[in-house]
Amino acid sequence: MFKKNVGSVDRVVRIVVGLALIAGYFLNGGGAYSWLYLLGIIPLATGLIGSCPPYALLGINTCKTK
């Protein structure tokens, strides 16, 4: 469905950052702006899927070519 444009190191970083932000939401759920931690869903999803729409728009590809 989506063209893969996120490399392996980029994917790992996105998944770790996404999980850390989501964990921050559950650990600090009572703060005024704690809902911003839920933005971690975006890097988590792009890391798991391996495709990033802004990368496609900008013509960036971090995948190694074969």
Protein Blocks (a to p, Z undefined) as FASTA:
>chain_A
ZZcfbdfklmmmmmmmmmmmmmmmmmmmmbmklmmmmmmmmmmmmmmnopafklmmnopa
fbdcZZ
